[in-house]
Structures are given as structure tokens and as C-alpha cells.
Amino acid sequence: MRVTSLPPVSYDATAVRPRWADLPADLRAAITARLGTQVTWATPATGGFTRGFAAVLDLAGGDRVFVKAADLVEQRHLSDWYAHEAAVTALLPPAVAAPRPRWTLTTAGHYVICFDAVDGQMPPLPWRPADLDATLAAWATTAAALREAPPELVAGGLPAMADLAREDLSWWQEITAGREPLPATTPPYAHPLVGELAALEAQLPGHLTAPGLVHGDLRVDNVLIDGRGAAWFVDWNWLCHGPAWFDTVTLLVTAYASGLDADALFARHPTGRDAPPEALDAALAALCGYWLSRAAAAPTGGSPHLRPHQRWSGTTALDWLADRQGWR
């Protein structure tokens, strides 16, 4: 087993969010009225990298819900994401392990979405075998359910992962073309490898043309393990057309960091068996370029932990690729 590498801040402690008491009084009153009962306790979501409100609300009578809210003006990008998430999760096939929305509300200058609450926790790192097994099993079931895209889910239009790869996952190619600088976050051993990284990255869009839908952001902080040990997937903002093996790669970056045999896990997984031979290397090259480049950018208005996590993710993906390629 390799040495374990942990992120600079635990994924369950990255969020900087308003608490229930911090919300405007008229917003809290409107949410309470829609719930039809009083909120007796609010447990904020401590993971994530945005500043949107997100919390499990305990209600008088014993029910529990998960509520998100974002300002329609100051957080317009976030309120748009929440509205898209509500539309997507309402139409996911029954076999997909994801919380479903109960209702949405536009009130007091905010967009609000209320989900069924999952009585679960984010898996800690390093991965525990039972948590990872449950997550990979649930992802196999979810991927199978999304292999044939439900017509009602795609009727409104969803992006193609191949197009997103060309637009957002081509940083090494931009660097070799002289349009972007080499990120200061790039480990020294990779400086002479930029050409090889760009060549691998350029292959990715061609590997992403298989039918089906992909979560688009499958990371450990978008997984919940419930009291029965079953895995659930949250934050469906980036659903797009593409092959499920790509999400398996993004998920297994943290398995590699946990000292596990990520190559074997990918090869054994049903989605990994569908991947073209060079797909894993192409995805790792593109992902590490994206994460390292974004990590070198200016701080965002979201969590201050985002850039350090991007640097850690990019370095981890690059190290996994380097091990596969024999670069170090």
C-alpha cells in the first residue's frame, strides 16, 4: 500500500455558509410557512465550496429536510444552479440513489429548494473499505440507470461532456501553445512533461462520445453514507451527456490518495470496463491540468479552502498519472 495523502482541510470542514439564524427574517418566515411547522434545529452542511445556505432542518413533529437557499441577485449563479438541480433531481430514474426535491420557492429575494433529508454522513478520508465498496456499488447501479438517457430528463437540453472537455479541460494544450503560463502549482518533476500531458489531454474529448449521462462532479464530498451503509449522491448541477467511467476517475482520485490500488478499482468497476484503453490516462491528464491551473488563480468569493483543495486534487491526479506512466 502506498503512503496516504490527505487534503489540506477535511472535505467536511470546507464550507463557509450562513446559518439558519443568519438568514433574513422574512426568508426564514417564508420557509417556515412553506414547511407548515416550526424549525426546531438547524445543522449546517459543513462541506462544499460555495457560500449558499445549506442545512438539515429538524421540524416540530420529528420530520427532517435538507434546505438550500441563495440570493437571486448577489448569488445569481448559485440560485441558477439550485434551480437546475431541482429540475434534474426531480426527473432522475428511481434506481438513482439521490435525494429528491419536495418543493421549491422563490421568496424574499432568494431561491429555495427543499429535499428529502438523507440520514447520513460524508465518507471520511482515507476511505474506509466498506464506504468505498458501497459508493462504487451505488455508482454502478446509478450509471446503469443513466446509460439510456430518460427523454424527459434531456428534453430541456444538457451539455455534452466532450464539449466541456474541449472548453474547460484543455489547460496543458493552452500552456504548450503559449496562451497560458505554466501554473506555479505544477510540481517540478512535471515541468519537462507538459508536452506529453498536452498530448494525453487532447485525446480526452474523443473518449467521451459514448451514450448515457454522467454526474459530472462525482467526488467524495458529493457522497453520503446512510445508517444502513448505503451510498447516496448529491449536487447534481453538472449532469451531462457522456460515459460514466469519467465520474469513476474523479471519484477514485481520493482512493489513490488513500493509498489504495486505484488502477485495480477502476479496472474492476463496470464503468471502468467500458472505458477505451487510453481513457484513464487522458482523463487524469486533463483533470490535473484543470485543477492545477485553477489552483493558481485568484481567490474566489466562495470558500477560502477551494484553491488549496484544487492544488491537492491536481497534484494527486498528476501523481497517479505519473505512476501509471513511469514518470517518477
C-alpha positions in Angstrom: 0.0 0.0 0.0 1.3 3.5 -0.9 1.6 6.4 1.6 -1.7 8.1 2.3 -2.1 11.8 1.3 -4.9 13.8 2.9 -6.3 17.1 1.7 -5.2 20.3 3.5 -8.6 20.7 5.1 -11.0 17.8 5.6 -13.8 17.8 3.0 -16.4 18.0 5.7 -14.9 21.3 7.0 -14.5 23.4 3.9 -17.8 25.3 3.8 -18.3 28.9 4.8 -22.1 29.4 4.9 -24.7 31.5 6.6 -26.5 29.7 9.5 -30.3 29.5 9.9 -30.2 32.4 12.3 -28.2 34.5 9.8 -30.9 34.4 7.1 -33.2 37.4 6.7 -36.2 37.1 9.0 -38.7 37.3 6.1 -36.9 34.5 4.3 -37.0 32.3 7.5 -40.6 33.1 7.9 -41.4 32.2 4.3 -39.5 28.9 4.6 -41.2 28.0 7.8 -44.7 28.8 6.3 -43.9 26.5 3.4 -42.8 23.8 5.7 -46.0 24.1 7.6 -44.3 23.7 11.0 -41.6 25.2 13.1 -37.9 24.6 12.7 -36.6 23.3 16.0 -32.9 22.8 15.0 -30.7 23.5 12.0 -27.5 21.6 11.3 -25.4 23.4 8.6 -23.7 21.5 5.8 -20.0 21.8 6.6 -18.8 20.5 3.2 -18.8 22.3 -0.1 -17.1 25.4 -1.6 -19.9 27.9 -2.1 -21.4 30.4 0.3 -25.0 29.3 -0.2 -27.2 28.4 2.7 -27.5 24.6 3.1 -28.6 22.8 6.3 -30.6 19.9 7.6 -33.7 21.3 9.4 -35.3 19.4 12.2 -39.0 20.1 12.3 -41.6 20.1 15.1 -43.2 16.6 14.9 -39.9 14.8 14.1 -39.5 15.3 10.3 -36.2 16.4 8.8 -35.5 18.1 5.5 -32.5 19.5 3.7 -32.8 23.1 2.5 -30.7 25.2 0.2 -31.1 28.9 -0.4 -29.3 31.5 -2.5 -29.8 35.2 -3.1 -31.3 35.9 -6.5 -29.1 38.9 -7.1 -25.8 38.6 -5.2 -25.6 34.8 -5.8 -27.4 34.6 -9.1 -25.1 31.9 -10.4 -25.8 29.8 -7.3 -29.6 30.3 -7.4 -29.5 29.2 -11.1 -27.5 26.1 -10.1 -30.1 25.3 -7.4 -33.0 25.7 -9.9 -31.2 23.4 -12.3 -30.5 20.9 -9.6 -34.2 20.9 -8.6 -35.3 20.2 -12.2 -32.7 17.4 -12.7 -33.2 15.5 -9.4 -37.0 15.6 -9.8 -36.6 13.5 -13.0 -33.8 11.1 -12.1 -34.8 7.4 -12.6 -35.9 5.6 -9.4 -32.8 3.5 -9.3 -30.6 6.5 -8.9 -29.6 7.0 -5.2 -30.2 10.7 -4.9 -32.4 12.8 -2.6 -35.5 14.1 -4.4 -36.9 17.7 -4.1 -40.1 18.2 -2.1 -40.6 21.7 -3.3 -39.0 24.9 -4.5 -39.8 28.5 -3.5 -38.9 32.0 -4.8 -39.4 34.4 -2.0 -37.7 37.3 -0.1 -35.2 37.7 -2.9 -34.0 34.1 -2.7 -34.4 30.8 -4.4 -35.1 27.9 -2.0 -35.1 24.2 -2.6 -36.2 21.6 -0.1 -35.0 18.0 -0.4 -35.7 14.8 1.5 -33.0 14.6 4.1 -30.6 11.7 4.0 -29.7 10.5 7.4 -26.0 10.0 6.5 -22.5 11.4 6.6 -19.8 12.2 4.1 -17.3 9.4 4.0 -14.1 10.4 5.8 -10.6 10.1 4.2 -8.7 7.9 3.9 -11.5 5.8 2.5 -12.8 3.0 4.7 -13.2 -0.1 2.6 -17.0 -0.5 3.4 -17.7 3.1 2.5 -15.8 2.8 -0.8 -17.4 -0.5 -1.7 -20.9 0.9 -1.0 -20.1 4.0 -3.1 -18.8 2.1 -6.1 -21.7 -0.3 -5.9 -24.2 2.5 -5.8 -22.4 4.3 -8.7 -22.5 1.1 -10.8 -26.3 1.0 -10.3 -26.7 4.7 -11.0 -24.6 4.5 -14.1 -26.6 1.6 -15.4 -29.8 3.6 -14.8 -28.4 6.6 -16.7 -27.0 4.6 -19.6 -30.2 5.2 -21.5 -30.9 8.9 -21.0 -34.5 9.4 -19.9 -36.2 11.5 -22.6 -37.9 13.8 -20.0 -34.5 14.4 -18.4 -32.8 15.5 -21.5 -35.7 17.3 -23.1 -34.6 20.7 -21.7 -31.1 20.3 -23.1 -28.0 19.1 -21.3 -24.3 19.8 -22.3 -22.0 17.1 -23.7 -19.0 16.2 -21.6 -16.9 16.1 -24.8 -17.7 19.8 -25.4 -17.0 20.6 -21.7 -13.6 18.9 -22.0 -12.7 20.9 -25.1 -13.7 24.2 -23.3 -12.5 23.6 -19.7 -10.2 20.6 -19.7 -7.5 21.7 -22.2 -5.1 23.6 -20.0 -1.9 21.8 -20.9 -2.7 22.5 -24.6 -3.2 26.1 -23.8 0.2 26.1 -22.0 2.1 24.5 -24.8 0.5 27.0 -27.3 1.8 29.9 -25.1 -1.7 31.1 -24.3 -1.4 30.3 -20.6 1.5 30.2 -18.3 2.7 27.1 -16.6 0.9 27.2 -13.2 3.1 27.8 -10.2 1.2 25.0 -8.6 2.8 22.4 -11.0 5.2 20.0 -9.2 8.8 20.5 -10.5 9.0 16.9 -11.8 6.2 17.6 -14.3 7.8 20.7 -15.8 9.5 18.8 -18.6 6.4 16.7 -19.2 4.0 19.4 -20.4 4.1 18.2 -24.0 3.2 14.7 -23.0 0.5 15.9 -20.7 -1.0 18.0 -23.5 -0.9 15.1 -25.9 -2.8 12.9 -23.5 -5.2 15.6 -22.6 -6.0 16.2 -26.3 -7.3 12.6 -26.6 -10.0 13.1 -23.9 -12.9 14.5 -26.0 -12.7 11.6 -28.4 -13.1 9.2 -25.5 -16.3 10.9 -24.2 -18.7 10.3 -27.0 -20.4 7.2 -25.6 -24.2 7.5 -24.9 -25.6 8.0 -21.4 -25.4 10.6 -18.7 -22.7 11.4 -16.2 -23.0 13.2 -12.8 -20.1 15.5 -13.9 -18.8 16.2 -10.4 -18.5 12.9 -8.5 -16.2 13.5 -5.6 -16.1 12.2 -2.0 -17.9 15.4 -0.8 -20.8 14.6 -3.0 -21.4 11.2 -1.4 -23.3 10.4 1.7 -23.3 7.1 3.5 -26.6 6.4 5.4 -27.2 4.5 8.6 -27.6 1.2 6.6 -24.2 1.7 4.9 -25.7 2.6 1.5 -24.3 5.4 -0.6 -26.2 8.4 -1.9 -25.1 11.0 -4.5 -25.9 14.7 -4.1 -25.2 18.0 -6.0 -26.5 17.1 -9.5 -25.7 20.5 -11.0 -23.4 19.2 -13.7 -25.4 16.4 -15.3 -24.3 16.0 -18.9 -24.1 13.6 -21.8 -21.1 11.3 -21.5 -19.7 8.0 -20.3 -19.9 7.1 -16.6 -16.3 5.9 -16.4 -15.3 9.6 -16.3 -17.0 10.1 -13.0 -15.4 6.9 -11.7 -12.0 8.5 -12.4 -12.9 11.7 -10.5 -14.1 9.6 -7.6 -11.1 7.4 -7.5 -8.6 10.3 -7.2 -9.3 10.2 -3.5 -9.0 6.4 -3.4 -5.5 6.8 -4.9 -4.7 9.5 -2.2 -5.9 6.9 0.4 -3.1 4.6 -0.6 -5.4 2.2 -2.4 -4.9 0.5 -5.8 -6.9 2.9 -7.8 -5.9 1.2 -11.1 -7.4 -2.1 -10.0 -10.5 -0.4 -8.6 -11.1 1.3 -11.9 -10.4 -1.8 -14.0 -12.8 -3.9 -11.9 -15.7 -1.4 -11.9 -18.4 -2.0 -14.5 -18.0 1.6 -15.8 -14.2 1.2 -16.0 -14.6 -1.9 -18.1 -16.4 0.2 -20.7 -13.6 2.8 -20.9 -11.3 2.9 -24.0 -7.7 1.8 -23.3 -6.2 5.3 -23.0 -9.2 6.9 -21.4 -8.0 6.8 -17.8 -4.6 8.5 -18.7 -6.3 11.1 -20.8 -8.8 11.9 -18.0 -6.1 12.2 -15.4 -4.0 14.5 -17.6 -7.0 16.8 -18.3 -8.1 16.8 -14.7 -4.7 17.6 -13.2 -4.2 20.4 -15.7 -7.6 21.9 -14.8 -7.1 21.6 -11.1 -3.6 22.9 -11.0 -4.4 25.9 -13.3 -7.5 26.8 -11.2 -5.5 26.5 -8.0 -3.1 29.1 -9.3 -5.9 31.6 -10.0 -7.0 34.4 -7.7 -9.2 33.5 -4.6 -12.9 33.2 -5.3 -15.9 34.6 -3.4 -16.6 31.1 -2.2 -14.8 29.1 0.4 -11.1 30.1 1.0 -10.3 26.4 1.0 -11.2 25.9 -2.7 -7.8 26.8 -4.2 -5.8 24.6 -1.7 -8.2 21.7 -2.4 -7.7 22.2 -6.2 -4.0 22.2 -5.8 -4.1 19.0 -3.7 -6.5 17.3 -6.2 -4.4 18.3 -9.2 -1.2 17.1 -7.6 -2.9 13.8 -6.6 -4.3 13.2 -10.1 -0.8 14.1 -11.6 0.9 11.7 -9.2 -1.5 8.9 -10.1 -0.8 9.5 -13.8 2.9 9.7 -13.2 2.9 6.3 -11.5 1.0 4.8 -14.5 3.3 6.4 -17.0 6.6 5.7 -15.1 7.5 9.3 -14.9 8.8 9.2 -11.4 
